[in-house]
Amino acid sequence: MPLTVVQLLPALEQGGVERGTLEIARELVRRGHRAIVVSAGGRLVPELERAGARHVALDIGRKSPLVLRHVGALRRLFESGRADIVHARSRLPAWIGLLALRGMGAARPRFVTTVHGPYGVNAYSGVMTRGERVIAISTFIRDYVLRNYPRTDSANVRLVHRGVSAAEFPRGHRPDRAWTEKWHAEFPALRDAPLITLPGRITRWKGHEDFIRLVQHLRSRGVAVHGLIAGGAEPRREGFLRQLHEQARAAGVADAITFTGARGDLREIMAVSRVVLSLANKPEAFGRTALEALCLGVPVVAFDHGGAHEVLAAIFPRGLVPPAGVETAALRVQEFLAAPPAVTVANPFTLERMLDGTLAVYAELSGQARKS
């Protein structure tokens, strides 16, 4: 029987949460279900709508008392759309979703949450454990939920690892000539440089400061490497971005690091990179870009904690280095540049498994009587 699933998140700009939302919506439509996504909008909306899903523009992630004005509109959407499942992927949208569900009686949709990160442990974050099913995107996150929120019924937690499509990130992929020519025209200094890349939006915990130190360390050892920081900065992060530029200048490596800004061609950028880095200064929930690079066959050097540990331990353990070990990471990068290692282990974290696992949660709940 076709389902109507409403996913809730702050926006559809960039990031793993947004990409996963799009992938689930696309799969729901492909299987004959209805997919609705509620967010403030963003650059992924046209792709979502091309997939046959519906987008409803409500700023349910805005941290302001004004966000409460959307509760009524969201409840009307659930009622008029005959929603079967409401799937919250972020904390404030989850609270607004719960308020909208209150009092719906027999017509109330089932409530699912996905814990996408190790949020601060408090009542506000605890909303992500209040789903009738709680999806954990890695073993690290599942253990975090059960350890920090002991009232969570472990029987309601479902481990569904994030996944990457082998068709989208095929091993040995090389960009086509048109992309290569455009890339070299945009960044002519990178034509013959050995590239190492840190993918990820500009934020303090993603490891950009350590990446600059790593490039500095390599250059001081005579390794003619060029670092790419591939990710954009939201307006509130512009000050930090300026700090990174200043750090690179002070370290004498401003000419050895390129800030690409937000990109829609990260697959191609990683494919032309010699090594991809994952240097988050706190454990990441999963580490999707590291997995994407490994699927392409590109070696990864990552701090050994959180989701990055989980991914690399299964596929490429040689790339793991102690957290905050910048010098060790630099030496590992130098080793991989001198003798490129083969990444040959099959990927156990596939997109297909993620899609099947998530839709199985929807099917499980939709087959049960609604809570009043």
C-alpha positions, 0 to 999 in steps of 0.5 A, a space after each residue: 500500500 502506498 505511503 505518504 512520508 513527510 521529512 522535516 529538516 531546516 534547509 536543503 543546502 549542502 551536507 549529509 543530512 540534506 543528501 540523505 533526505 533527497 535520496 530517501 525522497 527519490 527512493 520513495 517516489 521510485 517505489 510508488 510512494 509519496 514523498 514530501 519534504 518540509 524545509 526553508 528551501 535551498 539549492 537542492 530543492 530543484 533536484 528534489 522536485 525533479 525526482 517527483 517529490 514535493 517541497 513545502 517551504 516552511 522555516 522550521 529550523 529558525 531558532 526564534 520564537 517565531 518558528 512556533 507560527 509554523 505548527 498549525 501549517 504543519 498540522 494542516 499539511 499532515 492532515 490534508 496530505 494524509 501523512 503516514 510517517 513524519 520523519 524528523 532529521 533535526 532537533 528544532 524541526 523535530 520539536 515543531 513536528 511533535 507539537 503539530 502531531 499533538 492532538 491529531 488523534 486516530 489520524 496522527 502519523 507515526 513519528 520517526 527520528 534520525 540521530 545524525 550527530 552526537 548532539 549535546 546531551 540535554 532536554 532539547 537534543 533529547 527530542 531526537 530520541 522520542 521517535 517511535 523508531 529512532 534511526 542511528 546512522 552508525 554504531 557510534 551514534 547508536 551507542 551514543 544514544 543508548 549511553 546518554 539517553 538511558 530512557 530510550 528503549 533499545 528495542 525502538 532503535 534501528 541501526 541504518 548506516 549511511 551509504 554511498 552508491 557505487 554507480 555514483 562513485 565508481 572505483 577509478 572514476 576520472 572526470 571527463 574532458 569538459 570538467 577537466 578543462 573548466 577546472 584548470 581554467 578556474 584554478 590554473 595553478 592546480 594543473 600539475 600539482 599533487 592535490 590533497 583535499 579536505 572536503 566539508 563546509 567551513 566550520 570550526 570542528 571539521 579540522 580546517 586549522 589542522 589541515 593548514 598545519 598539515 600542509 605546512 608540515 609537508 611543505 617544510 619537509 620539501 613535499 610539493 603538495 597543494 591543499 584543497 579546502 572544498 566547502 562553502 561558508 555560511 554567512 555566520 562562518 565568514 569570520 572563521 573563513 577569514 581566520 583560516 586565510 590569515 592562518 595560511 598566510 602566517 604559516 607561509 602556505 597561502 600559495 599552497 592552499 586553495 579554498 574552492 568555496 561550495 561545490 557541486 562537483 565534489 566527486 570530480 574534485 576527490 577523483 583528481 586528488 591524491 589523498 583525501 583527509 578527514 580531520 574532524 576535531 570531535 567524532 563525526 557521526 559517520 564520515 560520508 565524504 571519506 566513504 565516497 573517496 574510498 569508493 572512488 579508490 582514493 586513499 583517505 587519512 582520517 583521525 581514528 574516532 567516531 564514524 571515520 573509524 567505523 568506515 576506515 576500519 572496515 575498508 582502509 585501516 591503513 589510513 587511520 591515525 591518532 586524533 589530533 595527530 597532525 604530524 602523524 597524519 602528515 607523515 601518512 600522507 607523505 607515505 601515500 604520495 610516495 607509494 600510492 596504496 590500492 583501495 580494494 576492499 568492497 564497500 559494506 556501506 552501500 546506498 541500497 542498504 541505507 534505502 532498504 533499511 530506512 524504508 523497512 522502518 517506515 513499513 514496520 511502523 505503518 503496519 501497526 495501529 496509530 497512537 492516539 
